[in-house]
């Protein structure tokens, strides 16, 4: 794909210098003090505002091959691991636990709701900690019907959050993402399932949230609002649209939106509640703007926060990048975009890209997944037909909430004894981002060289999977896909270990390993290396930064996948280039 040089430039960097630090009040009850939140294990809003995750949608008329693309990741300060969740059958009367506990910023209680008799197979990235919510948590993924989901923060207004019940009940954002993956067969059905659950059981918020759902035909953005009023709304994304949720937002709704269910869906009280509160007068407006009436931050007002050091709320700029600078968008383009160091950093729990189109068998639906921040982690194609992933990609204790509270249970010791992919790629991120001018481009080159090999072999893998089906039925096809996914995940881990070893060696030789400055603790004699490694707590300046590879003078973004190809092989002598 050829592009003019000016289209490959980052068009919005000019406003970076003018960006100012703006930290929202956060998703905390007005009646709950910072001290109370801290005692509950929740960081105060001035330390860590709930600005989490990013999602990218590109309609099928704007992509290189006519597929729908959905990509992004979550921002969570915890361990992450891969899981292929099998389809399950449950007896009549089975239930599933949903909600939040008293540890959440908005306290709640767990409840039981009915479980479906049959659930879908799906791929997800689980994690262990966010805002005091019970683990394991998920932001969606990809299911056997080719429905993909991304979960993205979308803060509700303070005046709406003041209505939050204490305790709140109903499913939380992760529950809704999980249940959508378990039950939906289309993107629209995912919206109907999530909206129906909120209508019936309520919603337990951390301050406001949104979802992106997509299938091979369309996408939907659904916003679930805080405030315990069961407010939700969804807007269709068509084949000629791009959408960037950073945070999630909705465009204005026509007042007669209920007469256009093919484009808009919402709770029955969506407009009525605002009218009752005096926040909206339908006699004075032709449309209802959810952002103006219910949302906290507005889109396209650039803000820099501790969790988004490059900035967010610039959806229009990024949507133009996707359609103009990158269009027609390929799978590789989306992989590079999710990897972009402007937003992929230490808070990026993983990277996911779903390419949603016609497949010869449901088992060939695939989610390209980087197990942790894609800025320094390769994507590997995870097929829905694979039965499992290697133990190196499953849950380990590194960064896992409460992992150090006791010794490990003997049943988990063999799993814990394996290498941990997330830990290795975090090491690579930390070394690379310490000196990104030296290491970011060559590390990216090596990773994308590996990915090009994977991209080239996919048609052959699909043909082989179908050939195994002819010889061995479903079991033959799934055994082949399982072996392939396991082999390539382990190849990716080997690459990560090679890279981190070389980058660490060169760091020691060229720069040395920088030690922390620590905090001034009068009367204490232990060194700074023995102090808490968490952000906050008196650190200032660079010492309290998020680990982040982006530097304005390193390169132009967005960029094409493989644009650093000439550097492949420069870090690891003898590693063959693709």
N, C-alpha and C positions, 0 to 999 in steps of 0.2 A: 504494500500500500504506500503510495507516494503522498507526501504532504509538503506544502510550502513551508520554508523555514520559519516564517512569522507565526504560522499556526502551531508550531512546536514550542513556542515560547510561553512562559507563564504570564498571562495577561494581567493578572491581578496582584503581582508582587509590589507594584508601585504604592499600594496603600498600606503595605506592611509597616513602613516606618512611622505612619501616622496612627497605628493601632494603639489603643490605650488599654490598660488593665481594668476590666470590669468584672466583678464577681457577684453573681446573683445571690439573693438571700438564701436560696436552697430549699430543699424539700423537708422542712422541719416545722412542727406545730408551733404556732406563736406562743402557746402556753408552756412550751417545753424549753428549758434553758439549755445553754451550751454544756453546762456542767452535768445536767441530767443525761444529755445525749452521750457525753463522753463516758459516763459511768455505765451506759448501756452498750458501750462498744462501738458507737457511731461517731465519726469525726465531725467536728463542728463545721458549719457552712463556710466560715472564713478560711478554714484550712483546705477543704476539698469540696467544691461545689459539685452538684450532681450533673455534670456535663459528660454524658457517656455516649460513645459509639457514633458510627457513621454508616450510611447506606446509599448505594448507587443503583439506579434503575435505568436501563436503556431499552426502549421499545424495539420490536422486531424490524420495523422499517428503517431503523437507524443503525443496524448492526451489519457487519460484513457478510454474515451467512444467513440472515433472516431469523436467527434465534433471539429470544429475550435474554438479557443479561441482568443478573442481580448480584451485587458484591458488597462487601463491607466487613465490619468487625465490631466487637464490643470493647468497651474500656472498663476493665475490672482489675483491682489490685489483688489478684489471687492466682492460684494454680489453674491450669487449663489442660484438658485432655480430650481425646477423640473417643467417640462412642458410636457404633452402629447398633441402634436399638432394634431388636427383632419385633416382628408383628406378634401380637398376643391375642389370645381369646380369654375372656373373663366370664365367670358365671353371672347370672342375673342377680342384681343386688350388690355387685362389687362397687366399691367407692375408691376415690383417690383424694389425697389430702391437698388442700390448697390454702393460700393465705400467707400472712406474716405473723411474727411473734411480737412480744412486748419489747424485744431488742431493736425493732425497726425505728427509724426516725419518726414515723407516724405509727404508734403502737397498734398492734392488732392481735387477733387470735386465729389459730388454725381451725378449719372446719373440713367436713367431708362432703363431697358432691358425687353423684353417680359417675361411674366409669363406663365407657363404651364397651359393648360386648366384644367388639373386634377393633384392634388398633393397628395402625399402619407401621411399616418398617421405615425408619428414618435415620439419617446421619446428623450428628450434632457435635458441637464443641461445648462440653460441660465446664463449669468452673465452681469454685468453692466459697466465694465471698462477694457480697454486694449489699451494702446498706443494712446489714443485720438480717437479711432474708435467709430462710433455710435452704441449705444446699442438698443435692446438686442443683445448679441453676443453668438455664439455657436461654439463648437468644433465637432459637429456631434452627434452621439448617435446610435439609432437603429430604422429602419423603418419596416413597416408592411410586407415587402418582405424578412425580415431576412438579410438585408444589414446593417452592422455596420460600424461606422466611428470613427476615432480618428484623431485629428489635433495636429501636433507636430512641434515646431520650427525647422528651418533648415537654418541657416544663409548663405546668399550669400557672395561672396568675395567683398571686397571694390572696386576693379577695375570694377566689374560688376555693383555695386550699383551707381557708378559715372554716369551711363547712365540714372538714374531714371529721368523721366519727372517731370516738375514742372509747373502746377499741374498734378499729375497722375490721370488716370481714369481707370474704370473697377472694377469688383468685388474684394472684399478683401477676406482674408482667411475664415472668418465667413460666408460671402455670399456663397462662394463655398461649404462649409460644409453643410450649410442649403439647398442649391439647390440640392446637391447630395442626401440628405435625402428625399427631396420632390419628386425626379424624378427617382432615380435609382431602378432597380429591381435585379441587380447583382453587385458584386464588380467591375467587368470589366466595366460594363455600367457606374458606378460612375466615373471611370477614364475617360471614353470617354466623359461624360457630362462635367466634370471639364475642361479637356483639350480643348474641343470644345468652352467652354465659354471664356477661355483665348485666344484661337485663334481668336475669333470674337470680343471680347470686351476689351482685355487687362487684366491687373492684377494690383491691388493697394497693394503695399507691405509695411510691416514694417521692411523689411530687409531680407526676405526669409522665406519660410514655407514649410511644407510637410503634407501629409495626409496618413493615413492607412485606406484602405477599405477592408472588408472581408465579405464573405458569407459562406455557409456551405461547399463549395468546395475549396476555395482558398482565398488568400489575394493579395493586391497590395499596393506598396508604390509609391506615386506620390510626386514629389518635384516641387513646383512653385517658380521660381527664381525671385529675384528682378532685377531692372535695366530697366524695361519698354521695354523689347525686346520680350515679350510674350513667353519666354522660359519655357518649362515644360518637364518633362520626368517621366516615370513610369516603374516599374519593378515588375513582377509577383512573388508572394511568394507561393510556392507549398506545398503539404501535408507533406513533410519531412523536412520542414524548420522552424526555429524560427527566429524572427527578433525583435530587440530592437531598437527603435528610441529614441535616447537620446543624440544628436538631430537626426532628420531624415536624412538618407543617401541613396545613390544608389551605387550599385556595378558597375564595368566597363561594358560598353556596347560594343558589337561587332560593327565594323564599318558598317557592313551590317544589323544592327538591324532592319531596316524596312522590311527585308525579314523574320523576326521572330516576327510577331505581337502577337503571342500567349504568348510571354515572355516579349516583350518590346514595349512600346508606347511612342511617344515624338512629340513635335512640329516639323514642317518641317525644321525649321532653327536650330535645336538643336546642330548639329555639325558645320553647315556652318557658324554660327555667330562667333564661336571660331576660325575657320580658317581665316575668314575675319579680325579678330583682331590680328592675329599672335600669338594666345595663344595655337594653336594646329596645328600640321603638320601631316596629315594622312599618308604621305610617311615614317614617322619615327616611327609610333606606330601601333601596331596591334589592339589595343582597344582604346576606348574613355572613360577616367575616369572622370565622372562628378564632383567628389569630388575635384580632382586635378585642374580641369579647372575652375569650376564655384563656388565652395563652399568656405565658410569662414573657419570654424574649420574642422579639419579632424577627422574621427572616430578613437577611440582607442588611443587617446592622452589625458590621464586623466587631467581634469581641474576642479578646485574648484572656484566657483563664489559666489557672495552674494545670488543668488537665488538657487544655487545647492551646499550647504555647504559640502555635502559628496563627490561630484564630478560628472562629466558626461563625455561623449565621451569615454566610456568604453564598447561599444556595444558588442564586442567579448566576454569579460568576462561574461557579463550578458546573452548573448545568450547561452553560455556553461552552465551557471547555470540552465537556463530553460530546456535545453535538457538533461543534465547529472545529476545535483544535484536534480532536481525535476521530471524528466521524468519517466514514462509517466505522463503528467501534467493533473491534475484534475481541475474541477471548483473551488474547495476549495483552491487548490494550487495557482491558479491565483488570487483569492481574497486575500490570504495572501501576495502574491508578490506585488500587487498594494498597499497593506497596509504597506509594508515594510518601517520602519522609516528611512532608508537611503535616501529615496526621498519623502516620504509622510510627509509633515510638513505644516506650516501655509500658504505657497503659493499654496498648493494643493487644488484647488477649489472644488473638488469632487473626487469620485472614481467610475469607471464603469468597469464592466466585462460582456461581451456578450459571451454566449455559443451557438454556431451556428451549428445546426444539424437539422435532420428531426423532424417536429412537426406535431401533428394530426390536427391542425388548425392554420392558420396564426395568430389568436388572442393570441396564446400561445407562440409566440416569446417573450422573456423576457430579460430585461436588469437589471442586479443586480447593484444597485446604492447606493452609500454612498453620502449623500447630501452635505457634505463637506469633508475635508481630512480624508481618511479612516483609518489613524493611530489611531484615536479615535472615529470613526463613524461606526455603523453597516451598512452592505449592506442589502437592501430589494429588493425582486424581483418585478420589475415593468413590468406588462404584457402590451403588445401593445393593447390588447383588453379592458383594463381599460379605462374608459371615462375621468377620472380626478384624481387629487391627492388632499389631504386635504389642506385647506388654510394655515396650519402651514408650508407647504413645498413650498408655492408660494413666490413671490417677497415680501420682506419687506424692510424697509429703512436702516437697519443695514448694513453698508459697501456699500450701493448703491451710485453710482456716483451722485453727486449733490443733494443727499437726504436732506441735511440740508440747501439748498439755499432758500427754502420757507416753510411755513406751509403745512401740508398734505392736499391734495384735499379731500373734504368730501366723495366723491365716494369711496375712498380707505380706509377710517377710519375703517370700520368693519374688513377688511382684516388685517390691521396693528395692530388691537387690539388683534389678536390671538397670541399664542406663535409662535416663529420662530425657526424652527429646526436647521438651520444653526448657529444661535446665541448660542443655547444651546450646540451644539457639539463643537463650538469654545471655549466656556467656559471650557468644559471638556479637550480639547486639551491644553489650556493655563495652567490650574492647573496641568495636568498630566506631561507636558513637563518641568514644573518648577522643578520637582523632579522625573524624569523618573525612577531612580533606585528604588524608592519606589512604584510608581504607574503604570508604563507602563505595566508590565506583568499582574497584577491583572485586570486592566481595559480591556486589550486585551482579557483576559480569559472570562470576563463577556460578552463582545461583541460577541466573537466567540461561546460562549455557546448559546446565543440567535440565532445566525446564523445557528447553527447546527439544531435547531428546525425547522427553515424555510427550510433548505435543505431537511430534512427528509419528510416534508409534501408536497413537490411539486408534486409528482406523484398523490397523492390524490386530490390536488387542480385541476390539469389538468383533472382528471376523473370527478370531480364534475362540472367543467366548461362545459364539453361536455354533461353531464347529463342535466344541465340547458338549454343547447341549444336544446336538444330533447324536453324539456317541453315548452320552451318559445322562441325558435328561437334565432336569433342574439341578440335580446334585453335581453333575459334571461341570455345568456352566458356573455354578457358584463356587465350586472348589477352585476352578481356574482363576476366577476373579479374586478370590481370597488370597491365593498364592501371589498373584501379580501385585495387589495392593500391599501386601506384607513386604515383598521384595523391594518395591520402590520406596516405601517408607523407610526401610532400613538403609537403602542406598542414600536417601536424603540425609539420614542421621550420620552416616559415614562421611558424607560431604561436609556436614556441619562440624564434625570433629576435626577433619583435616583443616578446615578454614580457621577454626578458633585456635588450633595449635599454632598455625603459621602466623596469624595476626598477633597472638600473645607473644610469640617469640620475637617478632619484629617490634612490638611495642616495648618489650623489655630492652631490646638493643638500642632502639632509637630514642625512647622517651623515658623509660622506667615505668613502674606501676605507681600511679599516684595514690597516696594514702589520704583518708578523710581527715579534715581539720577538726571535726567533732564540735562539742559544745563546751562552754565554760561552766564547769561544775565545781564551785568552791568547796574545798575541803576533801575532794576525792582525788585519789592517786592513779586510778587506772587510765590507760591510754584511750585515745579517741576510737581506735579500732575495736574496742570492747563496748562502746556505747551503742545505743539503739540505732539500727540502720533505717528506721522509718523516716519518711519526710515529716517536716514540721518540728515542733519541740524546740524552737530556739535557733534553728539554722537559718541563714539568710544568704542572699545572693546565689551564686552558682552552686554552692553547697546544697541548696534545697531544690535545685532544678529537677524536673523529670528527665530521665535519660532520653536523649532526643538527638538524632543524627542530622536534622535539617540545619544547613547554614546557607544564608542567602547567596554566598559567593561560590558555592560548590557546583551548581548547575541549574539548568532551566527545567521547569516543570509546568505542564505535564511532559512526559517523555515517552518515546516508544520502547516497548519491551525489546531488550537486546541492544539498546543503543550504546552500551559500553562493551560490546562484544570483543573489540580489539584488545581489551585488557584481560580476557579469559586466559588463564594459565600463568598469569604474572605472580600470583600469590603462592600457588602450590605447584612447584616444579614437577613435571612428569604427569600431572593430571591431564588426560586427553580432552581436547575441546571437541564439541559437537560440530 
